[in-house]
């Protein structure tokens, strides 16, 4: 270990100690009991409930050591429980593709602080560690579990699942104003290794095990405080196994919160998508986007005038809004050094844009979740010229919109419409595009009366949904299953084509001999319909393999648009083909709209 690394280790230990002391002082040496606290308001400060009772959250069971030793410089070493647990995670094959040098460096930096002081003196170079014995043990353990599962009958497996579900049941709901409401994320996150999207600077960092002391509970006043669902070891630390703090804030729509020790962001056990709270919130979100639709022409006219302003800040704000409105881009926020270098409009750098001939703008940057966004688009001359001026005499790493940020941009938006934000533009543009595409499908297939109407319309609908996903840059990693599905469909097309060619040759022979070909004609026609459907299926599979269309459908497209469309095209009884069973339970608020609904 270099002197610098030793210095950084000591510095980290000092800050951890200081943090613990400060936290203890703030908390008065024990758990906090509040009725009112200054915490992030996710509901705008409005009262959401009067009474709230719940049972807290579920914790992951303590790790049980396997007792398998590792080797360091060919010497056997027995790890302490905490260190062994994260090595078991580290060697898991799911991390194989992430184990870069940065991943290993980050992991080792955190992991060595889990080692006992004695082991820390021995293990100084992660590259000299050999975990093969643990790998072999885990493979054998996995095979034994698989064999045990296969040895059980369906009834036994069903009974085991039923018992597990019953254990979780009371944590899945809360009683809000005497009504049962579903809770999402009722189980806290497991201890694991942080990966992040793309080339995340914190990849490999250890996400610590959560204990009751890490949790803030939000519960109604004068309600009984739930006992933490966690097995306490002998000689346990009472503070560690007690709730960190308890609040009663009826403007919040969550029952518990905890901080991710890696990203420092907060996670919540919220009222779920099936709850009245979430459905009301969704309805309000889409209604706000509909309100924007009524004002969009005036907003665009005013914004276009602002792009010719003599005020440089106004030029930047209006040009940024043009990109948000027309390309459905996110607004962007400043990043800390330990956050992924993702970009939104206000944080675009000179290196992210290229002005090509004929007023063509090329954008290339990492968006949310480190998903790369690359797009070439024709823009009005005023936008092109503004961008040209804004990047003039700047270096590659300089910001294009250096005078504005997300706050000033949202303030600019609120001058056009109350509570207007950049996200409302994304919701509006996504929903409006979907409505436009569905109107085209309706015009084409409303009077279509062939037996394959459902299949045809469903395909067209899914292709329209993909257009929205592409607009919003809702990408995902291409998994092996998707590639395999495309290959299977390709093989099926080849197989059908081969059969068609065979029947066509038989038909030719029979025709030359003056024999009837009625049956062959029917077979060929049937296969041609099948190949048409298979080709459409392949197109959809190919287009969707890297797009997360589900994200667009659930979060950005007003479900009333789809429901009205299905009523108009006489396929409302087949709504379960357009929404999954789970999705249908989340959009019950939208089901009763008239067929003349317009976004």
N, C-alpha and C positions, 0 to 999 in steps of 0.2 A: 504494500500500500504506500502511495506517495505521501509526502508531508502535506500536500494540498488536500488529499482525500481525508487524511486524519483530521486536518483542520475543519473540513466541512462536516465530518462526523460529529466532532465536538460541538460545532456550532448548531447542528441540528438537535443534538441532545439538549443543549442549553435552551434553545427556543421551545422545545417540547416541554421541558421542565417549567419554563416561564409561563407558557400557555396554561399548563395545569394549575399553577399557583393562582393566576389571574382568574381562571374559570371557577376555582374553588371560592375565591374571595367574592366574586360576583354572585355565586349561588349560595353564599353564606355557609359553605361547608356541607351543604346537603341539597336535597331536591327543592326545586322552586315550586311555589304554589301561587298562581296568579289568577285574577279574574280578568284583568285587562293588561295586554302587553302590546308593544309596538312591533308588529310583525307584518310581513308582506300581505297586503289585502288583495286576494284574488277575486273578490266580489264587488269591488268598487266602494266598499264601506257601507253597503246597504244591508239591513237586517235580513238574514236568510232563514232563521229558525228561532223558536222560543225554547223548546226543550230538545236535548240531544243526549241519548244514552247508547253506549256501545261497549264492546268487550276488549278493546285495545287491538293489538296486532300480534301475529304469530312470528316467533323467532325460529331460526334454523337450529336444529339440535347441535350440541357440542360435537366437535370432531373426535372420533375414536382412533387413537394411534394404531398403525399397523405393525410398528416395531421393527420394520425392515431397515437395515442400515444402508448408508451411502458410503461411497469410497472417496477419499480425498488423498491425492498423491499415493494411491494404492494402499491407503490405510483405512480400515473400517471405522466408521464414525456413527454413533447413535445420536440422532437429532432429538432435541426437545420437542414436545408436542406441537407448539405454535409454529416452529420452523418446518416440521415434517408436514403439517397440514398444507402449507402453501407450495411445498415441493410436489406434493401429490397433485395439486392443481396445475403446476407448471409443466409437468411431464405429460399431461393429458394431450392426446393427439389433436384436440380441437384448437390448440395453440400452435400447432406445427407451422402453419403459414404465417404466423405473426412474429415468430422468434427471430427478429432482427437484432443487430448489435445494440441498437437503442433500447429495444424491449428487454434484452438481457441485462443491460446496464441499469436500467430503471428498477428492474425486478431485484437484482442483487443489492442495490442500494437500500431498498426497503427490507429485503429478506434478512440481511445481516443484522438488522436491529431486532429481529425476532429471535436470533440465536442467543444462547446463554453467553455471559461474559467469557467463559472458558472456551467455548466453541468459536467465539469471535476472534480469539487470539490465534486459533488454528486455521480457520477458513478465511483466507484473504484474497484468493483468486478464484472467481466463479468458474473459469474455464478448466480448472483442475478438479472440479467436482464430477463424479460419475454417479448417475442415478439409475443405471441399468437394472439393479436389483428391485428397486421400487417399481419401475416400468413392468418388469416380469410379474411382480406380485399383483399389480393392478389388472394386467391382462388375465391372469388366472382367476382373480376375484370376479372379474366381469363375466368370464365363461361360467363360473360356478353359479352366479346370479341368474344368468340366462338359462342354464340347465334346470335350476330350481323353478324358475317361472314356467318352463316348458313342461315340467313334471306335474304342475298343478292343473286342475280341471278349470273349465270356464266358470263354473259356479264358485270355486274357491277364489279365483282371481276377482270375480265380481263382488264377492263378499269382502275381500280385502279392500277393494276400491270404495265400497260402501262405507266401511268402518272409517277409512281415511276422510272421506267426504263429511261424515257425521262429526268428526273431530273438528273440522274446519267451519262447519255450518254456522256456529254462533258468531264467528268473526267476519262472515261475509256480508252481514247486514248491520245497520244501526236503526234505532227507533228515533225518528225525527217527528216531533209534534204528533206523537201517537201513531205514526205510520212507518212501516218498514221500508227502508231504502237500501239499495245495493251499494256495497263498497268495493272499489277497485284497489288493487295492491294491498290487500289485507295481510299479506305476508311480506316482511321486510326483505330487502335484498340479501342474497347469500354472500358470504365471504368469497372473493374470487380475485382474478387478475384483470385489471382494466386494459381494454384493447383500444376503444375509440374508433372512429371512422378515419380512413385514409392514413396519412402519415402523422398521427397524433403525437405530440411531444411527450405526453404522459403515458404512452403505451408501455405496458409492463409493470406499472405501479400496482401495489397491493391494495385492494379494497378490503378494509378491515371488517371483522365480524361485528355485527351490531348487537348491543345489549340494551336493556331497558333504560340505562342512564343516557343513551344517545337519542332517546325518543321524546318528543314533545307531544303530549296528548291534548286534544281539544274536545272538551266534554261540557255538557250543560251544568249550570250552577246547581249545587246541592244534590248532584247525582252521585251514586256510589262509584268510587274509583276502582276500575278493574285491576285484578291481580295479574302481573305480567306472566304470560304463558311461556315459562322457561324453567327448565330443571336446574335447580341450584346445586352446585357441588358442595362437598364438605368444606367447612371453613371459608364459605363464600364471602365476598365483599358486599356488604349490605347496600352501599351506595351504587355499585355497579349493577345490581339487580333491582334497583328501584327506578321508577320513571324519572327522566331527566328534569322535566318540568310539566306542569299541568295548567292549562289555560281554559278560559271559557269565553270564546269570541264568536258571537252569532253572526258576524259578517263573513265568516270563512266557510268554505265548502269542503273542508277536510277534517278528518278525525285524528290523524297523527302525521307528524313530519319528522324527518331526520336528514342529516347532512351527509353527502357523499364525501368521504375524507380525501378522495383524489381530486375531484373537480371542484369541490367546495360548494356545489350546487345542492339545493334542497329537493328531496323527493317527498311525495305525499301519499297517504292512504286517503283517497278522495271518494266522494259519492260518485258511483260509476255511471257509465253511459246509459244504463237502464233506469237510473234514478230520475225523479221529477226534476231535480236541480239541473242535471246535465241536459235533459231534453228541453227544459225552459231556456237554458243558456244557448243551446244550438238554435232554437227558434229565433231568439233575439239576435244571434250572430247573423243569420241569413236575412232577417228583416232589415238589419242595418245595411247589409250589402244591397238589398232591394231599394232602400232609401237612396243609396249612392247612385243606383241606376237612374233614378228620377232626376238627379242633379249632375250626372256625369258630363253632359254636353256643355253646360255652363262652366263647370270646373275646367274642362279641357280648353275651352275658349279663353278663359281667364289665364290659365297656366301658359298657354301659347303666347299670349301678350307679354307675360312676365319673362319669357325667354328672350325678349328684346329689350329688357330693362337696362338701365345704365348702372344699376346697383349690382355689383359682382355677386353678393350673397344671394340675391333674388334670382339671378341667372343660374347659380348652382342649384338652388332649391327647385326651381321649375324644371331644369334639365334632368335632375335626379328623379323628380316625379314622373316625367315622361317615360323614363326607363322602367320605373316601377309599374306604371299603368300599362304600358304596351308590351312589356316582356315578363310581367308577373314576377319581378325580382323582389327579394327580401330587402329590407331597409339596411341592415348591417349595423354592427356595434364594434367599438374598439376592443381589441384583444389584449389580454395579458400575455407575458412571455411564455407562460406554461399552458396556454390554450392553443388549440389548433388554429393555424393561420387561414381561417375561413373568411369569406368576403361577402358583403352585401353592397348595395348601391353606394351608400355613403362612405364605405371603406374601400371602394375600388382604387387600385393603384394604377399608375401609368402603364406598368407592364401588363396589366390585365386587359387593356383595350388596344385595338389597332384600327386606324381609320384607313380604309381601302378606297379605291376609286369608285366613282359613281354613288357617293353618299352611302357606302356600305360600312357598317360597324361590325367589327369582330370582337367578341367577348370571350375570354378564357380565364377562368378562376375557379377556386375551390369554394363551393357554396356550403350550405348547412350540412352537418355530418360529414364534411370533407368530400362531398360529392362534386365531381368536376362538372363545370358548366361551360360548354363551348357552343357558340352560336354566331352565325353571320346573318345580319338583318339590314334591310334597307331603311334608312331613317330620313326624316325631313331635313332639308338643307340647314334650317336654323339650328337644329340639334347637332348636326354634323359640325357646323362652324363653331358652336359653343364649346363642344368637346375639344375641337382643334385649339381653341384659345386656352382652355383650361389645362391642357397638357403641355402647352408651350413653355419652354425653359424649365421643365421639371425633370427630375431624375426618375428612373424606372420604379423606385420604391416610394416615390412621393404620391400622396393621395390626389386623385382627380378632383374630388369635392372637398378641398382642404378647409373651407370656411363653414361647413355644415356637419351635423351629426344626426343620430337618430332622433334625439330630443327636439332639435330645431326643425327637422323635417316634419315630425308629427305636429309640432306647433303650427307650422305652415299649413298642414292639411286641415287642422281644426278651424282655420279661418274660412275654409270653404263649407265645412259641415261639422256640426257638434259631434264629438267623440270619434271623428274620422281618424283612422290609422292606416299605415301602409298595408297591414294584413287584410283590411277590409277590401282593398283593391284586388288582392289575390283571390279572395273569396268571390268578389263580384265578377272578375274576369273568368274565373274557372266556371262558375255557374252560368254565366251568360254564354260562354262558348258551348257548354253542354246543351243549353236550351236551343241554340242556333243549330247544332248538329242534329238534335232530336227532331226539330221541325222539318229538316230535310228528309229524315227517315220516315216521318209521318206522311209527308207529301208523296213519298215513293211507294209506301207499303200499306197505307190505310185500307185500300180496297183489295189488297192482295189476299186471295182466298185458297191458295194451294196448301196441302197438308204440312209443308215444311215452313210455314209462316213463322212459327215461334223460333225455329233454329236460325232462320234468315235474319229476323229482327234482332235476336239476341246477339248475333255476330256483329251486326251493324252498331248496336248499342255499345258493345265492348270496344269496338274500334274508336267510337266517339269518346269513350272514357279514356282511352289511351292518348288521344289528342290533348285532353285536359292534363293528364299526367305529364306529358311532354312539355306543355306550356309551363307547368309549375316545377319542372325539373325534379319530379318525384322518381328518382332512380333507385335501383337496388343492385346488389351484387348478383351476378349470374351464377346460380347454383347448378350442381351436376344433374339434379333431377330435371330441370328445365331443358338442358341440352339433351338429356336422354329422351325426354318426351318428343322433342323435335325430330330426333333420329328415328323414333318409332313411327311417327306420322309420315316421315319421308319414306320409310320402308313400306308402309301401308299403301302410299300413293304408287310406288313402284309395283307392288303386288297387284293392285287394282288395274293399273295400266297394262300389265302383262296379261291379265285375264281378258281385258277388253280387246287387245290385239289378237289373242287366241280366238275369241268368239268372232271377231271380224274376219279372220282367215277361214273359219268354219262357214261363216255366212257366204263368203265369196265362192267357196267350193260348192255349197248347196245351190246358190244362184246359178252358177254355171251348169249345174246338173238339172236345173228347173225344179228344184225341191223348195218346199215352204221354209221360210226363215222367221216365222212369227215369234217362236219361243226365243230364238237368238236375239231378235230385235228387242224383246222385253228385257232380256238379261243385260244387253249392252246399255239400254236406256237406264236401267236400275244402277248399273255400275258407274255410269257417267254422272248420275246424281251423287253417288257416294264419293266419287273422286272430287267433285265440285266442293262438297262439304269438307273433305279432308284437306283440300288446298286452302280453303278459308281458315280451317283450324290451324294449319301450319303458319299461315300469315299472322294470325292472332298470337300464336306461340312465339314466333320470331320477333314480332313487334313488342310483345309484353315481357320478354325474358329479362330485360334490364330496367323495366318501368314498374313502379309500385302503384298500380292503378287503384288499389284498395284505399290508399292514403287519400287520393283525390276524391274518391266516391264518398268516403265517410267524413272527411274533414273540410272539403272545399266546395262540394256540389250540393246545392239545396235539394234534399230528397223529394220535395214537392214537385220538382221539375220532372223527375222520373215517374212519379205516381200519376201525375196529370197526363203524361205521355202514354203510359200503359192504359189508362182509362180511354183515351182518345183512339188508340190503335186496337182496342178490344183485347188486351192481353193482361188485364189487371188480375185475373184469376191465376196467372202464372208469375206473379210478382216474386215468388220464391226462387225463380230462375235468375232474377236480376239482383236480388239481395240475398245474402246468406241468412240462415236461421238466426244467428246472433245479431246481424245487422237489422233484421226486421224488428227485433225487440227494442232496438235503440231509436227507431224512427216512428214509433206509434203516434207521436204528436202530430205527424204530417199526414196520416192516413186519410183523414176525413175531408181533404180539400176537394173542391169542385174540379171537373175536367177542363174548365176554362181558366185555370190558374196560370198566371204569367209571372215569371220571375221579375 
